[in-house]
Structures are given as structure tokens and as C-alpha cells.
Amino acid sequence: MIRVYTTPASQSCRKVITWLKEHNLSFIEKNIFLSYLHTSEIKEILERCENGTDDIISKNSKVFKSATVDLESMKMEELIAFIKANPSILKRPIIMDEHRFQVGYNEEEIRTFIPRRLRK
């Protein structure tokens, strides 16, 4: 099942949701501001990152800029707690299923979420 972590004000998030609906793909949308992010979800997202926190942490977010934290020196538990307390630092949308992981809307890359047998 495809999971999409979103925020309502994000144009990229709206594009992903529209794209998934247009392609009749089942998905679960989770608004990171309205839904609690569980430790297991954050761990799974972090495990999927190929470039560490650079893949999912927005260093341009107001929270990150005002925080005096060194992500690289944080222990995993501290990082998870920081993300839980400040979900707005996450880049979005985050799209994932059992095999694929994508951050942001990319029209070419998102096609991998269509099952191979249905791709044209």
C-alpha cells in the first residue's frame, strides 16, 4: 500500500494526491500536522534515506533555521524526538510503499509506483 505524508498547503502534495487518484492507485494519506507520527514510521523513513537526513530534512524551514541543533551528532532517539516535535522540518510529500521511496513530486520518478504490468 502506498503511503503519502503530506501537508495541506503544499502544492507538491496536492499534485501527488491528484496523480495517484488519476492513476487509480490506492493510497493512505497522512497529514503530518494532523496525525501523530509514530516512532516506527519515522525510523522507516530514515532507513530509506540514501543521503541521511539531507533527503528528508528541510534546512530552509523556519524551525530548522531557528533551532540550534546538529543533526549529524544526534542519536537516533534524539533525531526521532526532534522530528516528532517539529514535523514541519520534513520535506514533503514523502511517498513510499514496500519497495519504493520518493521525496517530493517528480513526474518521471513517481511512475515507478504504478505496478509494472500496468505501465504504458
Number of C-alpha atoms within 10 A of each C-alpha: 11 17 17 24 21 26 21 12 8 11 13 17 23 16 16 21 18 12 16 19 12 9 12 10 14 11 16 12 17 17 17 20 14 10 10 13 18 10 14 10 12 16 14 11 18 18 11 17 15 10 9 13 17 13 17 21 18 17 14 10 14 11 14 17 12 8 9 8 12 8 16 10 9 12 10 13 11 12 20 20 14 15 17 17 12 14 18 18 20 22 20 23 28 20 24 20 13 8 9 12 19 22 19 19 20 12 11 7 12 18 15 14 20 14 9 9 6 7 9 6
